[in-house]
Amino acid sequence: MAGSDGYHEQLQRDSQFLCSEPKMHTELVDRLVLQLNRIYPQILTDKEAQRFRNLSVPTEVRLAELLVHLQRKGEEACHEFYRGLQIHADEVYFNLPTRVSRRREHADPVGTDTVTRHIDKYVLNNQGPLFFLSCFGLAVGLALLYYYGVFPCSTPELLFQPLVMS
C-alpha cells in the first residue's frame, strides 16, 4: 500500500487509468470477473458476474461498473481485484498510477529510502558467485598443498625452528 492508503483509495485513484487503458480488453475483464466470482463468491455473485460479462455492453462500461461495485464492497474486494490484475495482467498492474508514484518515492535520490541503503551496507562486493568460487577454490588449493607438504616451510620441523639472522 502506498503510505497509509488502502486498496479502496488506490482503486479510486486508478479507476480512470484502468477505464482508459487499451490493454484492459474484453478477455482480461472476463478473466478478472471469473476469478472474483469463482474464488471469492462473497465479492462477486453469479448474477453479478453475468452482468459484468454481458458482451452486449461495451467493455469500458462493464469495467467502470465493476470498479464502482468493488469500491462499494470494500477494502477486501479492492485488494482481490488488484491481486487478480497482477496475476492476469502484470504489465497493466505495474503501470498503475499508484504503483508508478510508489516506485518514484522509493527511487528518491535524496537518500530518504533507508531500506536500500541498509541493504547496500551489507554487500561485500558485486563480483558475483564465480569470483567467490574462484577465490574459495584458490584458498582450498593452497590449504591442500600446505597440508601435503609441497611448500618447503610446510614441514613441522621448519615451522618451529627459531629464525636465525645472519
N, C-alpha and C positions, 0 to 999 in steps of 0.2 A: 504494500500500500504506500502511496505517496504521502509522506508525512503522517498526519493523523486522519487523512481522508479514508473513508471506507469505499467499498466497491460500489455502493449506491451512488455516492458523489462522483466517483470516477465514470460510471456509466452515464450519468447526466452530462458530464463534460465530453465524453467520447461519442455520444449519440449522433451528433451532427456529422462527425467524421465517418462513422460507420454507415450512415444512410447515404452518404455521397461517395463512398469507396466503391470503385468498379469491381474490385475483387470479391465483394460480397454478393456473389451471384446466386441464382436460384438454388443450385445444388448445395452450396455451402449453407444457405439459410435452412434448407430442408434437413441437412445433417445436424445442424445445431438444434433445431426443433425436435428431431427424433431423439437425439441424445438427452435433451432435457426431459422429454416425455418418457422414455424408456428407463433411464437411470433414476430420475427424480420425478416420479409422477405427482408428488405433492406440489411441485413447482409448476408443472405443465400437464394438465389432464388430457385425456384422449380427445375430448371435444375441443379443447383449446388448441391442441396440436393440429387437428384437422382444419381449424380456422386459419392457422398460420401457414399451413401447407397448401392452401387453396390456390391453384395455379391461375385461376381467372382474375385474381387480384395481382397487380404488379408487385414485383419483389421488393421495391423500395417501400411501398405502403405496408406490406406484411412485416418487413423488418422494423419499420418505425413503430408499428402496433406491438410487435413482440418486445421491443425495448421498453415501451411505456408499461406494458404488462409486467415485465420483470421488475421494473422500478417500483411498481405497486406491491409486488410480492415481498420485497425487502432485500436485506443485505445478502442472505444466503443464495437467493435466486440470482442476484447480480454476480456473486462470486462464481457460481456454477456456469453462468454464461461465459465469463472470462476464461474459466478452465476449458470449456468446450471450444472456445475460439482459439486458445493456444494449441489445443490438440489438432484441430482441423485446419487451421489457417494461421500458422505461427508467424508468417510474414506480415499479415494484417495485424496480428496481436502486438508484435514488436514495433509497429509503426503507429500505434495509437498515440494521440497527443499526450495522454497522461504518462505513457511509457517513455516517450521521447523526452519529455520535460524531466522525468526522473533520471534518465541517463545523463542529461546535461548537468543536473545537480551533482551527480556522482563523479563527473569528469571535471569538476571545478578546479582550475589551475591554481587557485589561491592557496590551497592546502587545507581546506576545511574538511576534506574527506579523510578522516583518520583511519578508516578501515584499510584502504590500500596502502597508506604509509606504514601502518602497523605490519601488514603482510610483507612489504618490501624490506623491512628491517631484518627479517629472518632469512632472507635469501642470501646464501653464501656466495654463489656465483651463478652466472647464467650460461655456463658452458654446455650443460646438458648431460645426459646419462653416459654417453660414450666417453666423455672426458673423465668422468668419475670412474668408470670401469677401467680405463687405461691406467689411471693413477693407482687404483687399487691393485691392478694386476702387476704393476711395476713394484709396488711395496711387497706384495706376496712373493714375487720372484726374487727380490733381494733377500727377503727373510729366508727363503728356501736355500739360496746359495750360501748364506751365512750359516745356516743350520748344518748343511752337509760339508762345511769346511772348505769351500772353494776359495774364500778370501784368505790371505796369509795371516791376517790377525784374528782369524776366527777360531784358532785352536785355544783351548782354555789356558794352556801354559803361557802363551803370549799375552793373554788378556790381563793376567795377574802379575806380570813382570813389572818391576819398577822401571820407570823411564830413566835411562842413563843419558845424561847430556855430555857430549864430548867436546 
